Amino acid sequence: MSRSGRQGPERNEPLLTQRAAIVFLLAALAGIGATVLASLAGNVWPVAVSVGCGTAASAVLFFREIID
């Protein structure tokens, strides 16, 4: 079946804006840092990952507000 009969949008738009990419990158870095620090503090890895995920979620909200 050929695809030549379909009429689809021919856009080359990015999936994320630059602002969203920076927000997610900074949140990921904050989450990884919190996970490493929590594991170095002696927590077991499930607790450390939970701390990192909570930090990343909070960081998304924080960086979304301060980055324009």
ABEGO torsion letter per residue (X at the ends): XBAAABBBBBBBBBABBAAAAAAAAAAAAAAAAAAAAAAAAGBBAAAAAAAAAAAAAAAAAAAAAABX
